[in-house]
Amino acid sequence: MAENMETISVQDYIATVLPELLAAQGGISDGEYAVQYDIDGILYATKFSVGASEVVPGSVENPLVLISMNEAAWRAMINEEVPGTNALVSPDKMTFSRLEKIQATKGKFNLELTTDDSSVVNSTTVFNSTETPEVTLMMKAEDYAKILKGELNSQMAFMTGKLKFKGDMNFLMKLGGLM
């Protein structure tokens, strides 16, 4: 990838970089799903299926998830300054069993990650076009990355105050089982 991730536009990233990343990750072994991205109100989508992935301009019907964020949050994610907000549906982690669990998940997940410079990166993920129940997770980006890598147990993070939330605790626990 010769593109400068500091200055690349969302459109150019979607058109050139994302297809390369998706091709490297491959598809899932069974089933299919679509992920819709809303970056500052502009829609982009990716479709994943057995052994393949495809970038789709605009919107898709019935996305598994809709991930919304502003461009600053998106840029922080692609430059790996904060953990990927799409980690729950990344094709390199997707199995048919995981896909089934996410297909059964309904609700809205707000994520507020505090970076090393004390700025806050926000994203929202809506599962299966259903905005309730809703939960907001607040923590340091570094700790969230550790949870995603399996280096930090989310229950331990909560008990030690590294993870805070507001909203539906049952939904949060369901999401924890997906990480």
MARDOMAR-724708 format. One record per residue: residue number from 1; x, y, z of N, C-alpha, C in turn; chain. Coordinates in Angstrom, 2 decimals. Layout:
+-----+---------+---------+---------+---------+---------+---------+---------+---------+---------+-----+
! seq !    n_px !    n_py !    n_pz !   ca_px !   ca_py !   ca_pz !    c_px !    c_py !    c_pz ! mol !
+-----+---------+---------+---------+---------+---------+---------+---------+---------+---------+-----+
! NUM !       X !       Y !       Z !       X !       Y !       Z !       X !       Y !       Z !   A !
...
+-----+---------+---------+---------+---------+---------+---------+---------+---------+---------+-----+
//
This chain:
+-----+---------+---------+---------+---------+---------+---------+---------+---------+---------+-----+
! seq !    n_px !    n_py !    n_pz !   ca_px !   ca_py !   ca_pz !    c_px !    c_py !    c_pz ! mol !
+-----+---------+---------+---------+---------+---------+---------+---------+---------+---------+-----+
!   1 !    0.84 !   -1.18 !    0.00 !    0.00 !    0.00 !    0.00 !    0.88 !    1.24 !    0.00 !   A !
!   2 !    0.83 !    1.96 !   -1.09 !    1.65 !    3.16 !   -1.22 !    0.91 !    4.41 !   -0.75 !   A !
!   3 !   -0.36 !    4.29 !   -0.44 !   -1.15 !    5.44 !   -0.05 !   -0.70 !    6.00 !    1.29 !   A !
!   4 !   -0.80 !    7.31 !    1.43 !   -0.48 !    7.97 !    2.69 !   -1.75 !    7.95 !    3.54 !   A !
!   5 !   -1.76 !    7.18 !    4.58 !   -2.96 !    7.03 !    5.42 !   -3.28 !    8.30 !    6.20 !   A !
!   6 !   -2.34 !    9.20 !    6.32 !   -2.60 !   10.46 !    7.03 !   -3.49 !   11.38 !    6.21 !   A !
!   7 !   -3.39 !   11.28 !    4.88 !   -4.10 !   12.24 !    4.02 !   -5.10 !   11.60 !    3.06 !   A !
!   8 !   -5.15 !   10.28 !    2.98 !   -6.05 !    9.62 !    2.02 !   -7.49 !    9.99 !    2.33 !   A !
!   9 !   -8.28 !   10.17 !    1.28 !   -9.70 !   10.46 !    1.47 !  -10.44 !    9.16 !    1.80 !   A !
!  10 !  -11.59 !    9.29 !    2.41 !  -12.41 !    8.11 !    2.71 !  -12.74 !    7.39 !    1.40 !   A !
!  11 !  -13.13 !    8.15 !    0.39 !  -13.49 !    7.56 !   -0.90 !  -12.33 !    6.76 !   -1.50 !   A !
!  12 !  -11.12 !    7.35 !   -1.48 !   -9.95 !    6.65 !   -2.04 !   -9.60 !    5.41 !   -1.22 !   A !
!  13 !   -9.74 !    5.51 !    0.09 !   -9.48 !    4.36 !    0.96 !  -10.45 !    3.23 !    0.62 !   A !
!  14 !  -11.72 !    3.57 !    0.51 !  -12.75 !    2.57 !    0.20 !  -12.50 !    1.96 !   -1.18 !   A !
!  15 !  -12.11 !    2.78 !   -2.15 !  -11.94 !    2.31 !   -3.52 !  -10.64 !    1.54 !   -3.74 !   A !
!  16 !   -9.56 !    1.87 !   -3.01 !   -8.27 !    1.25 !   -3.31 !   -7.69 !    0.41 !   -2.18 !   A !
!  17 !   -7.66 !    0.94 !   -0.98 !   -7.01 !    0.24 !    0.13 !   -7.88 !   -0.88 !    0.68 !   A !
!  18 !   -9.15 !   -0.58 !    0.93 !  -10.04 !   -1.59 !    1.52 !  -10.12 !   -2.86 !    0.68 !   A !
!  19 !  -10.25 !   -2.79 !   -0.65 !  -10.27 !   -4.04 !   -1.42 !   -9.00 !   -4.87 !   -1.24 !   A !
!  20 !   -7.84 !   -4.22 !   -1.13 !   -6.59 !   -4.95 !   -0.90 !   -6.61 !   -5.66 !    0.45 !   A !
!  21 !   -7.07 !   -4.94 !    1.47 !   -7.14 !   -5.53 !    2.81 !   -8.12 !   -6.69 !    2.84 !   A !
!  22 !   -9.26 !   -6.51 !    2.21 !  -10.27 !   -7.56 !    2.20 !   -9.78 !   -8.79 !    1.44 !   A !
!  23 !   -9.09 !   -8.58 !    0.32 !   -8.56 !   -9.71 !   -0.45 !   -7.55 !  -10.49 !    0.37 !   A !
!  24 !   -6.74 !   -9.78 !    1.16 !   -5.74 !  -10.45 !    2.00 !   -6.40 !  -11.26 !    3.11 !   A !
!  25 !   -7.56 !  -10.79 !    3.60 !   -8.24 !  -11.49 !    4.68 !   -9.11 !  -12.62 !    4.18 !   A !
!  26 !   -9.51 !  -12.56 !    2.92 !  -10.37 !  -13.60 !    2.38 !  -11.79 !  -13.44 !    2.87 !   A !
!  27 !  -12.57 !  -14.45 !    2.69 !  -13.96 !  -14.42 !    3.12 !  -14.17 !  -15.39 !    4.26 !   A !
!  28 !  -15.39 !  -15.58 !    4.61 !  -15.72 !  -16.53 !    5.66 !  -15.89 !  -17.91 !    5.05 !   A !
!  29 !  -15.87 !  -18.91 !    5.88 !  -15.96 !  -20.27 !    5.37 !  -17.38 !  -20.69 !    5.00 !   A !
!  30 !  -18.36 !  -19.99 !    5.53 !  -19.75 !  -20.34 !    5.25 !  -20.61 !  -19.11 !    5.55 !   A !
!  31 !  -21.65 !  -18.89 !    4.79 !  -22.55 !  -17.77 !    5.05 !  -22.08 !  -16.50 !    4.37 !   A !
!  32 !  -22.83 !  -15.43 !    4.58 !  -22.46 !  -14.13 !    4.03 !  -23.06 !  -13.03 !    4.89 !   A !
!  33 !  -22.46 !  -11.85 !    4.77 !  -22.96 !  -10.70 !    5.52 !  -22.45 !   -9.42 !    4.87 !   A !
!  34 !  -23.09 !   -8.30 !    5.24 !  -22.70 !   -6.98 !    4.76 !  -22.49 !   -6.06 !    5.94 !   A !
!  35 !  -21.50 !   -5.18 !    5.80 !  -21.22 !   -4.16 !    6.81 !  -21.39 !   -2.81 !    6.14 !   A !
!  36 !  -22.21 !   -1.96 !    6.75 !  -22.43 !   -0.61 !    6.24 !  -21.63 !    0.37 !    7.10 !   A !
!  37 !  -20.92 !    1.29 !    6.46 !  -20.17 !    2.33 !    7.16 !  -20.81 !    3.67 !    6.86 !   A !
!  38 !  -20.96 !    4.49 !    7.88 !  -21.44 !    5.86 !    7.73 !  -20.34 !    6.77 !    8.27 !   A !
!  39 !  -19.60 !    7.40 !    7.37 !  -18.52 !    8.30 !    7.76 !  -18.98 !    9.71 !    7.44 !   A !
!  40 !  -19.26 !   10.49 !    8.47 !  -19.76 !   11.86 !    8.30 !  -20.96 !   11.92 !    7.38 !   A !
!  41 !  -21.86 !   10.94 !    7.50 !  -23.09 !   10.96 !    6.73 !  -23.00 !   10.39 !    5.33 !   A !
!  42 !  -21.82 !    9.95 !    4.89 !  -21.67 !    9.33 !    3.58 !  -21.58 !    7.82 !    3.78 !   A !
!  43 !  -22.37 !    7.07 !    3.01 !  -22.47 !    5.63 !    3.20 !  -21.53 !    4.86 !    2.27 !   A !
!  44 !  -20.90 !    3.83 !    2.84 !  -20.04 !    2.90 !    2.13 !  -20.40 !    1.53 !    2.66 !   A !
!  45 !  -20.14 !    0.49 !    1.88 !  -20.48 !   -0.85 !    2.35 !  -19.49 !   -1.88 !    1.84 !   A !
!  46 !  -19.41 !   -2.97 !    2.58 !  -18.64 !   -4.13 !    2.14 !  -19.53 !   -5.36 !    2.32 !   A !
!  47 !  -19.42 !   -6.26 !    1.36 !  -20.14 !   -7.53 !    1.43 !  -19.11 !   -8.63 !    1.53 !   A !
!  48 !  -19.36 !   -9.57 !    2.41 !  -18.47 !  -10.71 !    2.62 !  -19.27 !  -11.97 !    2.35 !   A !
!  49 !  -18.63 !  -12.92 !    1.67 !  -19.26 !  -14.22 !    1.43 !  -18.17 !  -15.27 !    1.37 !   A !
!  50 !  -18.55 !  -16.48 !    1.09 !  -17.62 !  -17.60 !    1.09 !  -16.44 !  -17.29 !    0.18 !   A !
!  51 !  -15.27 !  -17.09 !    0.78 !  -14.05 !  -16.87 !    0.03 !  -13.94 !  -15.56 !   -0.72 !   A !
!  52 !  -14.82 !  -14.60 !   -0.47 !  -14.77 !  -13.37 !   -1.24 !  -15.27 !  -12.18 !   -0.42 !   A !
!  53 !  -14.87 !  -11.00 !   -0.88 !  -15.38 !   -9.77 !   -0.29 !  -15.47 !   -8.74 !   -1.41 !   A !
!  54 !  -16.37 !   -7.78 !   -1.23 !  -16.62 !   -6.81 !   -2.28 !  -16.98 !   -5.47 !   -1.64 !   A !
!  55 !  -16.37 !   -4.40 !   -2.14 !  -16.72 !   -3.05 !   -1.71 !  -17.89 !   -2.60 !   -2.59 !   A !
!  56 !  -18.92 !   -2.06 !   -1.94 !  -20.13 !   -1.65 !   -2.64 !  -20.34 !   -0.15 !   -2.39 !   A !
!  57 !  -20.46 !    0.64 !   -3.45 !  -20.72 !    2.07 !   -3.23 !  -22.11 !    2.28 !   -2.65 !   A !
!  58 !  -22.25 !    3.25 !   -1.77 !  -23.55 !    3.57 !   -1.20 !  -23.98 !    2.60 !   -0.14 !   A !
!  59 !  -25.27 !    2.34 !   -0.09 !  -25.81 !    1.52 !    0.99 !  -26.12 !    0.12 !    0.50 !   A !
!  60 !  -26.30 !   -0.78 !    1.46 !  -26.72 !   -2.14 !    1.19 !  -27.99 !   -2.41 !    1.98 !   A !
!  61 !  -28.75 !   -3.35 !    1.50 !  -29.99 !   -3.71 !    2.18 !  -29.67 !   -4.64 !    3.35 !   A !
!  62 !  -30.28 !   -4.41 !    4.48 !  -30.16 !   -5.25 !    5.67 !  -28.71 !   -5.57 !    6.07 !   A !
!  63 !  -27.90 !   -4.54 !    6.36 !  -26.54 !   -4.84 !    6.80 !  -26.54 !   -5.54 !    8.15 !   A !
!  64 !  -25.57 !   -6.40 !    8.34 !  -25.40 !   -7.06 !    9.63 !  -25.15 !   -6.01 !   10.70 !   A !
!  65 !  -24.30 !   -5.05 !   10.38 !  -24.04 !   -3.93 !   11.27 !  -23.92 !   -2.64 !   10.46 !   A !
!  66 !  -24.24 !   -1.54 !   11.12 !  -24.01 !   -0.20 !   10.60 !  -23.04 !    0.46 !   11.57 !   A !
!  67 !  -21.86 !    0.82 !   11.08 !  -20.84 !    1.45 !   11.92 !  -20.76 !    2.92 !   11.52 !   A !
!  68 !  -21.03 !    3.80 !   12.49 !  -21.04 !    5.24 !   12.22 !  -19.97 !    5.93 !   13.04 !   A !
!  69 !  -19.28 !    6.87 !   12.38 !  -18.27 !    7.68 !   13.07 !  -17.95 !    8.88 !   12.21 !   A !
!  70 !  -17.28 !    9.86 !   12.82 !  -16.84 !   10.99 !   12.02 !  -15.50 !   10.66 !   11.37 !   A !
!  71 !  -15.06 !   11.53 !   10.46 !  -13.83 !   11.23 !    9.74 !  -12.61 !   11.18 !   10.64 !   A !
!  72 !  -12.58 !   12.02 !   11.68 !  -11.44 !   11.99 !   12.60 !  -11.34 !   10.64 !   13.30 !   A !
!  73 !  -12.46 !   10.09 !   13.72 !  -12.45 !    8.77 !   14.37 !  -12.05 !    7.69 !   13.36 !   A !
!  74 !  -12.57 !    7.78 !   12.14 !  -12.22 !    6.83 !   11.10 !  -10.72 !    6.88 !   10.81 !   A !
!  75 !  -10.18 !    8.08 !   10.70 !   -8.76 !    8.24 !   10.42 !   -7.91 !    7.67 !   11.55 !   A !
!  76 !   -8.32 !    7.89 !   12.79 !   -7.60 !    7.32 !   13.94 !   -7.61 !    5.79 !   13.87 !   A !
!  77 !   -8.72 !    5.22 !   13.38 !   -8.83 !    3.76 !   13.27 !   -7.91 !    3.23 !   12.16 !   A !
!  78 !   -7.94 !    3.85 !   10.97 !   -7.12 !    3.30 !    9.88 !   -5.63 !    3.52 !   10.12 !   A !
!  79 !   -5.29 !    4.53 !   10.91 !   -3.88 !    4.78 !   11.23 !   -3.45 !    4.02 !   12.48 !   A !
!  80 !   -4.36 !    3.15 !   12.97 !   -4.10 !    2.29 !   14.12 !   -3.74 !    3.05 !   15.38 !   A !
!  81 !   -4.30 !    4.27 !   15.51 !   -4.15 !    5.05 !   16.74 !   -5.15 !    4.58 !   17.78 !   A !
!  82 !   -6.24 !    4.00 !   17.32 !   -7.25 !    3.39 !   18.20 !   -7.61 !    2.04 !   17.60 !   A !
!  83 !   -8.05 !    1.11 !   18.42 !   -8.43 !   -0.21 !   17.91 !   -9.59 !   -0.09 !   16.92 !   A !
!  84 !   -9.61 !   -0.99 !   15.98 !  -10.66 !   -0.97 !   14.96 !  -12.04 !   -1.13 !   15.56 !   A !
!  85 !  -12.90 !   -0.17 !   15.25 !  -14.27 !   -0.25 !   15.75 !  -15.05 !   -1.33 !   15.03 !   A !
!  86 !  -14.50 !   -1.84 !   13.94 !  -15.18 !   -2.91 !   13.22 !  -14.64 !   -4.29 !   13.60 !   A !
!  87 !  -13.92 !   -4.36 !   14.70 !  -13.28 !   -5.61 !   15.11 !  -14.29 !   -6.75 !   15.32 !   A !
!  88 !  -15.50 !   -6.42 !   15.71 !  -16.49 !   -7.47 !   15.95 !  -16.88 !   -8.22 !   14.67 !   A !
!  89 !  -16.76 !   -7.57 !   13.52 !  -17.21 !   -8.19 !   12.27 !  -16.08 !   -8.32 !   11.26 !   A !
!  90 !  -14.86 !   -8.20 !   11.68 !  -13.72 !   -8.33 !   10.79 !  -13.70 !   -9.71 !   10.16 !   A !
!  91 !  -13.47 !   -9.79 !    8.84 !  -13.50 !  -11.10 !    8.18 !  -12.42 !  -12.06 !    8.68 !   A !
!  92 !  -11.32 !  -11.54 !    9.20 !  -10.29 !  -12.46 !    9.69 !  -10.67 !  -13.13 !   11.00 !   A !
!  93 !  -11.72 !  -12.65 !   11.65 !  -12.19 !  -13.26 !   12.89 !  -13.54 !  -13.99 !   12.72 !   A !
!  94 !  -14.14 !  -13.85 !   11.53 !  -15.49 !  -14.36 !   11.34 !  -15.50 !  -15.85 !   11.05 !   A !
!  95 !  -16.31 !  -16.55 !   11.82 !  -16.62 !  -17.95 !   11.58 !  -18.13 !  -18.03 !   11.41 !   A !
!  96 !  -18.61 !  -19.16 !   10.93 !  -20.05 !  -19.28 !   10.77 !  -20.75 !  -19.19 !   12.13 !   A !
!  97 !  -20.16 !  -19.78 !   13.15 !  -20.74 !  -19.72 !   14.49 !  -20.80 !  -18.28 !   15.00 !   A !
!  98 !  -19.73 !  -17.53 !   14.80 !  -19.70 !  -16.13 !   15.22 !  -20.72 !  -15.31 !   14.42 !   A !
!  99 !  -20.82 !  -15.59 !   13.13 !  -21.80 !  -14.92 !   12.28 !  -23.21 !  -15.15 !   12.80 !   A !
! 100 !  -23.52 !  -16.39 !   13.14 !  -24.84 !  -16.69 !   13.69 !  -25.12 !  -15.90 !   14.97 !   A !
! 101 !  -24.12 !  -15.79 !   15.84 !  -24.29 !  -15.03 !   17.09 !  -24.54 !  -13.55 !   16.81 !   A !
! 102 !  -23.80 !  -13.00 !   15.85 !  -23.98 !  -11.58 !   15.53 !  -25.33 !  -11.36 !   14.84 !   A !
! 103 !  -25.75 !  -12.32 !   14.01 !  -27.06 !  -12.21 !   13.36 !  -28.18 !  -12.21 !   14.40 !   A !
! 104 !  -27.96 !  -12.85 !   15.53 !  -28.96 !  -12.89 !   16.59 !  -28.87 !  -11.67 !   17.53 !   A !
! 105 !  -27.88 !  -10.84 !   17.33 !  -27.67 !   -9.67 !   18.19 !  -28.43 !   -8.49 !   17.62 !   A !
! 106 !  -29.18 !   -7.83 !   18.48 !  -29.93 !   -6.65 !   18.08 !  -29.70 !   -5.57 !   19.13 !   A !
! 107 !  -29.33 !   -4.38 !   18.67 !  -29.14 !   -3.28 !   19.58 !  -28.10 !   -2.30 !   19.07 !   A !
! 108 !  -27.88 !   -1.29 !   19.89 !  -26.97 !   -0.19 !   19.54 !  -25.83 !   -0.12 !   20.54 !   A !
! 109 !  -24.61 !   -0.16 !   20.01 !  -23.39 !   -0.17 !   20.82 !  -22.60 !    1.11 !   20.54 !   A !
! 110 !  -22.55 !    1.99 !   21.53 !  -21.77 !    3.23 !   21.43 !  -20.43 !    2.99 !   22.11 !   A !
! 111 !  -19.38 !    3.42 !   21.47 !  -18.04 !    3.22 !   21.99 !  -17.35 !    4.57 !   22.14 !   A !
! 112 !  -16.85 !    4.85 !   23.33 !  -16.11 !    6.08 !   23.61 !  -14.73 !    5.69 !   24.11 !   A !
! 113 !  -13.73 !    5.84 !   23.23 !  -12.37 !    5.44 !   23.57 !  -11.51 !    6.68 !   23.80 !   A !
! 114 !  -10.85 !    6.73 !   24.94 !   -9.96 !    7.84 !   25.26 !   -8.54 !    7.47 !   24.84 !   A !
! 115 !   -7.94 !    8.33 !   24.02 !   -6.60 !    8.07 !   23.51 !   -5.54 !    8.60 !   24.48 !   A !
! 116 !   -4.28 !    8.33 !   24.16 !   -3.18 !    8.78 !   25.01 !   -3.13 !   10.29 !   25.17 !   A !
! 117 !   -3.59 !   11.04 !   24.16 !   -3.58 !   12.50 !   24.26 !   -4.87 !   13.05 !   24.88 !   A !
! 118 !   -5.67 !   12.16 !   25.48 !   -6.92 !   12.49 !   26.18 !   -8.08 !   12.88 !   25.26 !   A !
! 119 !   -7.91 !   12.73 !   23.95 !   -9.05 !   12.96 !   23.06 !   -9.94 !   11.72 !   23.11 !   A !
! 120 !  -11.18 !   11.91 !   22.74 !  -12.15 !   10.81 !   22.77 !  -12.58 !   10.50 !   21.34 !   A !
! 121 !  -12.49 !    9.22 !   20.98 !  -12.90 !    8.74 !   19.68 !  -14.23 !    8.01 !   19.88 !   A !
! 122 !  -15.24 !    8.44 !   19.15 !  -16.59 !    7.87 !   19.27 !  -16.97 !    7.09 !   18.02 !   A !
! 123 !  -17.66 !    6.00 !   18.25 !  -18.28 !    5.27 !   17.14 !  -19.56 !    4.64 !   17.64 !   A !
! 124 !  -20.43 !    4.34 !   16.71 !  -21.69 !    3.68 !   17.03 !  -21.86 !    2.50 !   16.08 !   A !
! 125 !  -22.23 !    1.37 !   16.64 !  -22.51 !    0.18 !   15.84 !  -23.94 !   -0.25 !   16.12 !   A !
! 126 !  -24.74 !   -0.33 !   15.06 !  -26.12 !   -0.79 !   15.19 !  -26.18 !   -2.18 !   14.57 !   A !
! 127 !  -26.60 !   -3.13 !   15.36 !  -26.70 !   -4.52 !   14.93 !  -28.08 !   -4.79 !   14.35 !   A !
! 128 !  -28.10 !   -5.30 !   13.13 !  -29.33 !   -5.76 !   12.49 !  -30.44 !   -4.72 !   12.48 !   A !
! 129 !  -30.06 !   -3.46 !   12.23 !  -30.99 !   -2.33 !   12.07 !  -31.89 !   -2.12 !   13.26 !   A !
! 130 !  -31.44 !   -2.51 !   14.45 !  -32.25 !   -2.38 !   15.66 !  -31.49 !   -1.54 !   16.69 !   A !
! 131 !  -32.08 !   -0.42 !   17.12 !  -31.37 !    0.52 !   17.99 !  -31.63 !    0.33 !   19.48 !   A !
! 132 !  -32.42 !   -0.67 !   19.83 !  -32.60 !   -0.97 !   21.25 !  -32.39 !   -2.47 !   21.43 !   A !
! 133 !  -31.84 !   -2.88 !   22.54 !  -31.34 !   -2.08 !   23.64 !  -30.10 !   -1.28 !   23.23 !   A !
! 134 !  -29.68 !   -0.39 !   24.10 !  -28.54 !    0.47 !   23.81 !  -27.59 !    0.48 !   25.00 !   A !
! 135 !  -26.29 !    0.49 !   24.68 !  -25.28 !    0.57 !   25.72 !  -24.13 !    1.44 !   25.21 !   A !
! 136 !  -23.52 !    2.18 !   26.12 !  -22.33 !    2.97 !   25.81 !  -21.19 !    2.45 !   26.67 !   A !
! 137 !  -20.09 !    2.11 !   26.01 !  -18.90 !    1.60 !   26.67 !  -17.85 !    2.71 !   26.65 !   A !
! 138 !  -17.27 !    3.00 !   27.82 !  -16.28 !    4.06 !   27.93 !  -15.01 !    3.48 !   28.54 !   A !
! 139 !  -13.88 !    3.66 !   27.84 !  -12.62 !    3.17 !   28.36 !  -11.45 !    3.75 !   27.57 !   A !
! 140 !  -10.25 !    3.49 !   28.03 !   -9.06 !    3.90 !   27.30 !   -8.92 !    3.02 !   26.06 !   A !
! 141 !   -8.48 !    3.63 !   24.97 !   -8.28 !    2.88 !   23.72 !   -7.30 !    1.73 !   23.93 !   A !
! 142 !   -6.29 !    1.96 !   24.72 !   -5.28 !    0.93 !   25.00 !   -5.91 !   -0.30 !   25.67 !   A !
! 143 !   -6.80 !   -0.08 !   26.62 !   -7.45 !   -1.19 !   27.31 !   -8.43 !   -1.92 !   26.40 !   A !
! 144 !   -9.12 !   -1.17 !   25.54 !  -10.03 !   -1.80 !   24.59 !   -9.25 !   -2.71 !   23.64 !   A !
! 145 !   -8.10 !   -2.24 !   23.19 !   -7.24 !   -3.06 !   22.32 !   -6.83 !   -4.34 !   23.02 !   A !
! 146 !   -6.52 !   -4.24 !   24.30 !   -6.13 !   -5.44 !   25.06 !   -7.29 !   -6.43 !   25.16 !   A !
! 147 !   -8.50 !   -5.92 !   25.34 !   -9.67 !   -6.80 !   25.39 !   -9.82 !   -7.52 !   24.05 !   A !
! 148 !   -9.71 !   -6.77 !   22.95 !   -9.87 !   -7.38 !   21.62 !   -8.81 !   -8.42 !   21.34 !   A !
! 149 !   -7.60 !   -8.23 !   21.87 !   -6.51 !   -9.18 !   21.65 !   -6.55 !  -10.35 !   22.64 !   A !
! 150 !   -7.47 !  -10.29 !   23.62 !   -7.56 !  -11.34 !   24.62 !   -6.54 !  -11.19 !   25.74 !   A !
! 151 !   -5.93 !  -10.02 !   25.85 !   -4.93 !   -9.77 !   26.89 !   -5.54 !   -9.21 !   28.17 !   A !
! 152 !   -6.79 !   -8.79 !   28.09 !   -7.49 !   -8.24 !   29.25 !   -8.91 !   -8.77 !   29.24 !   A !
! 153 !   -9.33 !   -9.34 !   30.34 !  -10.68 !   -9.85 !   30.51 !  -11.62 !   -8.67 !   30.74 !   A !
! 154 !  -12.71 !   -8.60 !   30.00 !  -13.63 !   -7.47 !   30.12 !  -14.26 !   -7.38 !   31.51 !   A !
! 155 !  -14.54 !   -8.52 !   32.14 !  -15.10 !   -8.48 !   33.50 !  -14.09 !   -7.91 !   34.49 !   A !
! 156 !  -12.81 !   -8.28 !   34.32 !  -11.76 !   -7.75 !   35.17 !  -11.60 !   -6.25 !   34.93 !   A !
! 157 !  -11.69 !   -5.84 !   33.67 !  -11.58 !   -4.42 !   33.34 !  -12.70 !   -3.64 !   34.01 !   A !
! 158 !  -13.91 !   -4.21 !   34.03 !  -15.03 !   -3.55 !   34.70 !  -14.80 !   -3.47 !   36.20 !   A !
! 159 !  -14.38 !   -4.58 !   36.80 !  -14.18 !   -4.61 !   38.26 !  -13.06 !   -3.69 !   38.71 !   A !
! 160 !  -12.09 !   -3.43 !   37.86 !  -10.97 !   -2.55 !   38.23 !  -11.20 !   -1.11 !   37.79 !   A !
! 161 !  -12.37 !   -0.81 !   37.21 !  -12.69 !    0.55 !   36.80 !  -12.12 !    0.97 !   35.45 !   A !
! 162 !  -11.52 !    0.05 !   34.73 !  -10.97 !    0.39 !   33.42 !  -12.06 !    0.46 !   32.35 !   A !
! 163 !  -13.16 !   -0.19 !   32.61 !  -14.29 !   -0.21 !   31.69 !  -15.49 !    0.35 !   32.43 !   A !
! 164 !  -16.11 !    1.36 !   31.85 !  -17.34 !    1.92 !   32.41 !  -18.41 !    1.85 !   31.34 !   A !
! 165 !  -19.65 !    1.80 !   31.75 !  -20.73 !    1.74 !   30.78 !  -21.96 !    2.44 !   31.32 !   A !
! 166 !  -22.83 !    2.79 !   30.40 !  -24.17 !    3.24 !   30.76 !  -25.13 !    2.61 !   29.77 !   A !
! 167 !  -26.26 !    2.23 !   30.28 !  -27.24 !    1.59 !   29.42 !  -27.53 !    0.16 !   29.86 !   A !
! 168 !  -27.89 !   -0.66 !   28.91 !  -28.36 !   -2.01 !   29.15 !  -27.22 !   -2.98 !   29.45 !   A !
! 169 !  -27.13 !   -3.42 !   30.70 !  -26.05 !   -4.33 !   31.11 !  -26.15 !   -5.69 !   30.43 !   A !
! 170 !  -27.35 !   -6.20 !   30.24 !  -27.51 !   -7.50 !   29.57 !  -26.97 !   -7.45 !   28.14 !   A !
! 171 !  -27.24 !   -6.34 !   27.46 !  -26.73 !   -6.19 !   26.09 !  -25.21 !   -6.10 !   26.09 !   A !
! 172 !  -24.66 !   -5.39 !   27.05 !  -23.20 !   -5.29 !   27.16 !  -22.58 !   -6.67 !   27.38 !   A !
! 173 !  -23.21 !   -7.48 !   28.22 !  -22.68 !   -8.83 !   28.48 !  -22.77 !   -9.68 !   27.21 !   A !
! 174 !  -23.82 !   -9.52 !   26.44 !  -23.95 !  -10.25 !   25.19 !  -22.83 !   -9.84 !   24.23 !   A !
! 175 !  -22.56 !   -8.53 !   24.15 !  -21.47 !   -8.05 !   23.30 !  -20.13 !   -8.58 !   23.78 !   A !
! 176 !  -19.94 !   -8.65 !   25.09 !  -18.70 !   -9.18 !   25.65 !  -18.45 !  -10.61 !   25.20 !   A !
! 177 !  -19.51 !  -11.37 !   25.02 !  -19.37 !  -12.74 !   24.54 !  -18.97 !  -12.82 !   23.07 !   A !
! 178 !  -19.07 !  -11.71 !   22.36 !  -18.67 !  -11.68 !   20.94 !  -17.22 !  -11.28 !   20.75 !   A !
! 179 !  -16.64 !  -10.69 !   21.77 !  -15.27 !  -10.17 !   21.63 !  -14.22 !  -11.26 !   21.74 !   A !
+-----+---------+---------+---------+---------+---------+---------+---------+---------+---------+-----+
//
